[in-house]
Amino acid sequence: MTDRWLSEVIDRLERSKIYLELKERATNSAAVAELLSAVNRACYDAFQRAKMAIRYLGEYTLHDGVHLFCVLDLMERLIPPTTLKNLSPLELALLILSAFFHDIGMCPAEDDVAAFKKTIGNYHQDETSSQQRLADWIRTSHAARSERIVREMSLNYQNANVSSFLAPICASHCQEASRLLDVPNLQINRLVGQGEYVNEVFVAVVLRLADILDFDVNRTPPVLFKNLSIRDPVSIREWRKHMAVVGRDVGPGKIAFSAECESPGTHKAILEYVGCIERELKACNEVLIRMHGLLKAEGISKSYQLNLPHQVDCSQIRPKVDRGGNPLYEYHDIRFTLDQEQIIKLLMGTSLYGNPVIALRELIQNAVDTCRYRKVKEQFWGRPYQPLIEVRLINDGSGDVLEVSDNGMGMDERIIKNYFAAVGKSYYRSKEFESENIDIRTFSPISKFGIGFLSVFMVADEAEIETRRLTGPYQTSDPLNLRIENLHGIFWVKKGKRDAPGTTVRLRLRENHPFIPKQEGKPDQHPLLKETKSIARHLEIPVKVVFGEKEFTVEDPGFVVGGETIGLARAHKCIDVVPLELDDPAGLKGKINCVFLKEDGAFTDVVELGYEGAVINGEYMKFYTNLRLTTNAIEEVSNSWDGYDMAEGFSIKFASQGRLSIKGIGVEDNLFLDVYGYFNRERGRGTGKLRWPFPVEYDLDLSGAWEINLTASRDKIVYDAAWEAFKLKFTEAVAGALVDHLAERGKINELLRYVLNKNDEFTAVFKRVAQKILVHRAESL
């Protein structure tokens, strides 16, 4: 009669075919009966100890008694009846015991926990992180601990120490399957007792397969999930993955799962887990084949067949449906990936995003690219097209939403999967794009790296995209709706509602987003409008900006300079402003005002504005205020008596400044050295920039052959070989325009005399260009 205290375990064990087979053998053998009794008591101990796993692993999927019996059940489902009949009593016992003891290390002794706590210092300083570190330690070291616990047990059969066989089997479930035959303590034909052999490798194969297949809602009861307040993202993902599994079919030659997933993230996690199962099946099949070859070589005919499938049936892993019977989403294996080579190139010497407003810049750039692309396609097809870009800031009751829409080419599933979601790969830079547009050479995109969209997660945690691809003169793809929950999140994809080609991006902004107006009642000062004007500086495409009840259209204002320099010249007659227009079909357009000092009609470095004299300590002192021309600036210089001596001080009256755009998109960087930082001894800042012996005010747009490289955020200049080439070419262009302008005014000789004895990067170029131009003019005359 079974002890009452054992009945909690024995009653359930007697539902197992493996256990019943061992029990039947025990009726004819006292040794096996003794083994069966030892198995009963050991399983009871393991079952009770497993209840303690949740004490330290509250957020992990369950490793309690339910898991132990599920593993045992899966073992008997994997083993065909004929193989089960051929197993020895000890092999049967080892299957049962390994099911119950392989995870016993998940329940460490108090002494072990105390010892670990000492290694991480003051355990109570940060309870959450310490608990997580403890849980991680238990999980990663549990196999070795299980082996140690089992070795310390007293299990014997026919004078053989069963614990010594069981311990490496339990530890092996965390080792690579392909190496099971190489584990020193695992044998395929160990002799125990009177003519009985045991195949420990076979038991280890069955254990690891049954363990990995215990994958369903029983390991993650929903009521526990709700009441445990699980916070760890990995744990949440594991619990949801298990809870979605509603059915499982495991047997010889077949493994199938059924799941109803509430999100594509859970769907993806289940499929990834199934992939692990399939890799495990392949590895274990190979181990069994090698094992049987070794047994045959030893003249042993005993078969340990499992009849494992090569693949798992995933046909019934699907999205959950709503009350109307519609799936919550369409599953597509699309998420951000990295083109490693491009990312490495991108990160070398450059930084990513520093200003959250860059998110708006990237969205407008993307819209501009796709509209320009459609324009050249429509021209090629002979169809009219009017590009349109809209930027909206709306509040939907749940918070602010930034929406950027265009009527460009749009995207289809192929573009999304192969390029949009492949970080570092730009469709416009791909061979596919080149082959599709072999007859179109007039389109040059702004996008280079294919990484810009990531910047939206600086201001938002969720992005939604409605898009439809223009595939031909009168053809479009099906509309798509994408939702991306975060930077690392999987894409939700379902049918969209967009009628016309193009794309709309909606960002659910964080509470502290940069487009919140600082002053009410001044719509023309709204951050969204100001930033859009700064970004869409010289675009040929109008950009509509909408917020509240206000609507503005941002259009190219043309090239405007003179606000600062003209005012300066009016205040000081000694300041001469030379306006120049630059227009090179190769890609340089704009205006630049060069600022000089003149006295009595001649160019000079210093102009005295006034002075006063005074006698201090019996000595005559002159106090002056001058304007001085210096690198990229005009300074106001004055002196004063500090009580001991005369001291000179200066302030910047005007420094080189301007507006730069590339292909119409504004760039928040200065072509010229920041003299404010320079004179404040921040000499490392912008040292690769232009240094001219006079200041300028400019408004320029670069494209084509004049383009310079920008950082990934496209708001800072990269000081590379292209920049050095631009500096020389730009200096030559301005020097040439300056020579032409002054020659027409008859003042070129004055400037030449002024720069004759100077030696800097501009004047050197100026002298060379001036000589070339003047010689050419003389020859023309």
Secondary structure as UniProt FT lines:
FT   HELIX           4..6
FT   HELIX           7..13
FT   TURN            14..15
FT   HELIX           17..26
FT   TURN            27..28
FT   HELIX           30..50
FT   TURN            51..52
FT   HELIX           53..56
FT   TURN            58..59
FT   HELIX           65..78
FT   HELIX           81..86
FT   HELIX           89..101
FT   TURN            102..103
FT   HELIX           104..106
FT   HELIX           110..119
FT   TURN            123..124
FT   HELIX           127..151
FT   STRAND          156..157
FT   TURN            158..159
FT   STRAND          160..161
FT   HELIX           162..172
FT   TURN            173..174
FT   HELIX           177..182
FT   TURN            184..185
FT   STRAND          190..192
FT   TURN            193..195
FT   STRAND          196..198
FT   HELIX           200..213
FT   HELIX           217..219
FT   HELIX           222..227
FT   TURN            228..229
FT   HELIX           233..244
FT   STRAND          245..251
FT   TURN            252..253
FT   STRAND          254..261
FT   HELIX           264..297
FT   TURN            298..299
FT   STRAND          313..319
FT   TURN            323..324
FT   STRAND          337..338
FT   HELIX           340..347
FT   TURN            348..349
FT   TURN            356..357
FT   HELIX           358..381
FT   STRAND          389..395
FT   STRAND          400..406
FT   HELIX           413..415
FT   HELIX           416..420
FT   STRAND          422..423
FT   HELIX           427..429
FT   HELIX           431..436
FT   TURN            437..439
FT   HELIX           452..458
FT   STRAND          460..468
FT   STRAND          470..472
FT   TURN            473..474
FT   STRAND          475..476
FT   STRAND          480..484
FT   TURN            487..488
FT   STRAND          490..495
FT   STRAND          502..509
FT   TURN            511..512
FT   TURN            514..515
FT   TURN            520..521
FT   HELIX           523..525
FT   HELIX           527..535
FT   TURN            537..538
FT   STRAND          543..547
FT   TURN            548..549
FT   STRAND          550..554
FT   HELIX           563..571
FT   TURN            573..574
FT   STRAND          575..584
FT   TURN            585..587
FT   STRAND          588..599
FT   TURN            600..601
FT   STRAND          602..604
FT   STRAND          606..616
FT   TURN            617..618
FT   STRAND          619..630
FT   TURN            631..632
FT   STRAND          633..641
FT   STRAND          646..655
FT   STRAND          657..662
FT   TURN            663..664
FT   STRAND          665..667
FT   HELIX           675..679
FT   TURN            680..681
FT   TURN            683..688
FT   STRAND          696..702
FT   HELIX           704..706
FT   TURN            712..713
FT   HELIX           721..745
FT   HELIX           748..755
FT   TURN            756..757
FT   HELIX           761..780
//
